[in-house]
Amino acid sequence: MSKTQAFFNDYLPGKLSANPDLAGKVDQIFQFEIEGAGSFSVDLTVGEGSVTAGTHDSPDCTISCTEAVFEQTL
């Protein structure tokens, strides 16, 4: 599993579970289009938030980059 996939599959969901108030404070949907790793959506509009593989129908913000660039931010 790449660092990017581990971030969306393990790290970020764990952080959201550990900080259930965060989603309500942000109240946005983020779409990540990571060339070489896939698409992921982070929905911070309901409950403690969710992270899913794939696209969201109406994200508030879309972030597109290569996997190499994304992993430089981790």
C-alpha positions as CSV (number, residue, x, y, z in Angstrom):
1,M,0.0,0.0,0.0
2,S,1.4,3.4,-0.9
3,K,1.8,6.2,1.6
4,T,-1.1,8.0,-0.1
5,Q,-3.5,5.1,0.2
6,A,-2.4,4.5,3.8
7,F,-3.2,8.1,4.5
8,F,-6.8,7.9,3.2
9,N,-7.5,4.3,4.3
10,D,-5.9,4.3,7.8
11,Y,-4.5,7.6,9.1
12,L,-7.2,10.1,8.2
13,P,-10.1,7.9,9.3
14,G,-8.3,7.3,12.6
15,K,-7.8,11.1,13.1
16,L,-11.5,11.7,12.4
17,S,-12.6,9.1,14.9
18,A,-10.2,10.5,17.6
19,N,-11.6,14.0,17.0
20,P,-15.3,13.6,16.4
21,D,-16.0,17.4,16.8
22,L,-13.7,18.3,13.8
23,A,-16.2,17.4,11.0
24,G,-18.9,19.7,12.4
25,K,-16.4,22.6,12.6
26,V,-15.2,22.2,9.0
27,D,-18.5,21.3,7.4
28,Q,-17.1,20.8,3.9
29,I,-16.6,18.0,1.4
30,F,-13.1,17.6,-0.1
31,Q,-12.4,15.6,-3.3
32,F,-8.8,14.5,-3.9
33,E,-7.8,13.4,-7.4
34,I,-4.4,11.9,-7.0
35,E,-2.9,10.8,-10.3
36,G,-1.3,7.4,-9.7
37,A,-3.2,6.6,-6.5
38,G,-6.9,7.2,-7.3
39,S,-9.7,9.4,-6.1
40,F,-10.8,9.9,-2.5
41,S,-13.5,12.0,-0.9
42,V,-13.5,13.4,2.6
43,D,-17.0,14.3,3.8
44,L,-16.9,16.5,6.9
45,T,-20.6,17.5,6.7
46,V,-22.1,14.6,8.7
47,G,-21.3,12.9,12.0
48,E,-17.6,12.5,12.7
49,G,-16.9,12.6,8.9
50,S,-16.0,9.9,6.5
51,V,-13.3,9.0,4.0
52,T,-14.2,7.0,0.9
53,A,-12.4,5.8,-2.2
54,G,-14.0,7.3,-5.3
55,T,-15.6,10.6,-6.2
56,H,-18.3,12.6,-4.5
57,D,-21.1,14.1,-6.6
58,S,-20.8,17.6,-5.2
59,P,-17.6,18.4,-3.4
60,D,-16.9,21.9,-2.0
61,C,-13.3,21.7,-2.9
62,T,-11.3,19.5,-5.4
63,I,-7.6,19.0,-5.0
64,S,-5.7,17.5,-8.0
65,C,-2.1,16.5,-8.1
66,T,0.3,13.6,-8.7
67,E,1.0,11.0,-6.1
68,A,4.6,12.2,-5.8
69,V,3.5,15.8,-5.0
70,F,0.8,14.6,-2.6
71,E,3.3,12.5,-0.7
72,Q,5.6,15.5,-0.3
73,T,2.9,17.1,1.8
74,L,2.6,14.1,4.2
